[in-house]
Amino acid sequence: MGDGRARRGALGIAAVTPKAVLGAVLLLGGCNSVGTAAGAVAGLASGAGTANPVVGTAVGLGTKAAVDELVIYIGRVRQNAEQDAIAEAAGSLPVGVAATWEIRHTIPIGDEHGTLRVVRAIANPLALCHEIVFTVIAGKERSHYVTTECLDGTHWRWALAEPATMRWGFLQ
């Protein structure tokens, strides 16, 4: 181990400095790296503050797990709001009528809009349901989907999980 201890080993001092770790994490990009970045910073800070690498590792992993769950929760809330906006816009429409829908989030990232059409009414003993075809326009990209919504008391709710395969990744 010598005078410099493990931090000056084969990888060199730059491999363990907070700036190097944070820079490497930020290169990963996207929301998926937010938890990693937070965990790395918290782990380095607590490890340096306590001079105990085990404490730093535990704090870093705990912080990463908590932030990752927070990102997933926020994604679910936002996508649920989008599904509710589509369901409410289509709920009062008769079969064959087209309308527009849009969602405006508090933080204006991922605001989307599109058109929709009720293509079939499905009456059953449990609930009144609609099959709808809708588009989602996000920037210059336009995607088409089909789903089912049902009347739940006084509100129309998303009833089919199949569009979740690609579009609603957080709900899987």
N, C-alpha and C positions, 0 to 999 in steps of 0.2 A: 504494500500500500504506500509506503514511503511518506515523504513530507507533504505532498499535495493531496493525499488520500485518494479515494476512488474517482473524484470528479475530474482528475487530470489523467485518467487512464488512456486506453487506446483510442477512445473517441475524441479526446481533447476537451478543454474547458467549455468551448462553445456548445457542445452537445447537451449540457445541463443548465445553461443559464436561462433565466425566465424569458428573456427576449427571444432566444433561439427556439424554445419550446412554443411560445405564443406565435411566433412567425410561422413555424411548421404547421401548427394547428390552423391558423388563418388561411394557409394555402389550400386547405381541404375545401373551404368554401361551403356555402349553403347553410340552411337551418340545421342540418344534421350534425354540423361541427360546433354548434353553440354549446352543447353540453360538454363536449370534449375540451373546448377552450376554457369554459368556466371551471371544469374539474382540474385542468392543468394549472391554472392560475391559483385556485384555492389550495391545491395540493402543494405547490411550490411555496406559497406563502406560509401555510401552516407547518410544513416540514422545516422551512428555514427558521420560523419563529420558535419552534419547539426543539430544533436540532435533532428531531427523531423522524427518520424516513418512514417508519411504519405509520405514524400519525399523519404524515403528509399524504401517503398513499391512501389511507382510509378516508381522510377528508376529501381528497381528490375524487375517489370513486363514488363516494356518497353525493358529492356535489354534482358530478356528471349524471348520475342516475336521477337525481331530483330535477335537474334542468331538462334532461331528455323527456321525462314525464310531463313537465310543464309545456314543452313544445308540442307534444302529442295532444295534450288537453286543449291547448289553444287552437290547434288545427281542427279538432273535433267540434269545438264550439263554433268556429267559423264555417265549417262545412255544414253543420246542422242548420245554421242560420240561412245558408244558401238553399238547402233543400226545403226549408220551411217557406222561403220566399217563392220558390217554384211551385210548391204545393198550394199555397194560398192564392197565387195568381191564377192557377188552373182550376181551383176548387169551385168557383162560382160560374164557370163557363159551361154552356151546353155543348153537346157533342158536335164536332165539326168547326167550332169557332176558334179562331186564333187570337192570341194576345201576346203582349210583351211582358217580360219580367226583368228585374234587376235587383242587385244587392249592393248596398253601400255599407261597408264596414267602418267602425269607429276609426281604426287605423287604415287609411285608404290604400291598402295593398291587397290585391286579389279581388277588387271590385269587378264584378262581371255582370253581364246582361245577356239577353237572348229573346227568342220567341218560343212559343209553345202552342200546342193544339191538343184538345181532348179528342181522342179518336174512338173511344168506346166507354160506355157507362157499364159498370158491372154491379148489378144489384144482387145481393145475397142476404141471408138472414142475419148476418153479423154486422154488416156495414155497407154503406153505399161507397163504391170505389170507382175510380176513373183510370183508364190507361191513357197516358199522355206521351206525346213526342215533343221533345224540346231541343233547342240549340243553346250552346254556351259560347259566347263570344268573349274571348280573353285576349285583348290586344288585337292582333291581326288573325289569330287562330279561331276557327269556328269548328265546333264538334257537335255531333248529333247523338241523342240518346232517347231511349224509351224506358218508361218506368210506370209504376202503379202507385196511386195515392188513394187513401181512404179517409172518410169522414170520421173523426174521433170526437164525438160530442159536438162541439161547435167549430172545431178547427180541422182543416185538411192536413194530413200527415203523410210523409213519405212511407210507402209500404213495401217496397221491393228493394232488395239488397244487390241485385245483379249489376246495376250500373256502378256499384262500388268497386267492382273488380279492378278497373283502371283509374277511374275518376276519383273515387272517395277512398283513397289509400289509408287515411287515418282511421277509418271506421272498420277496417278488416281485423 
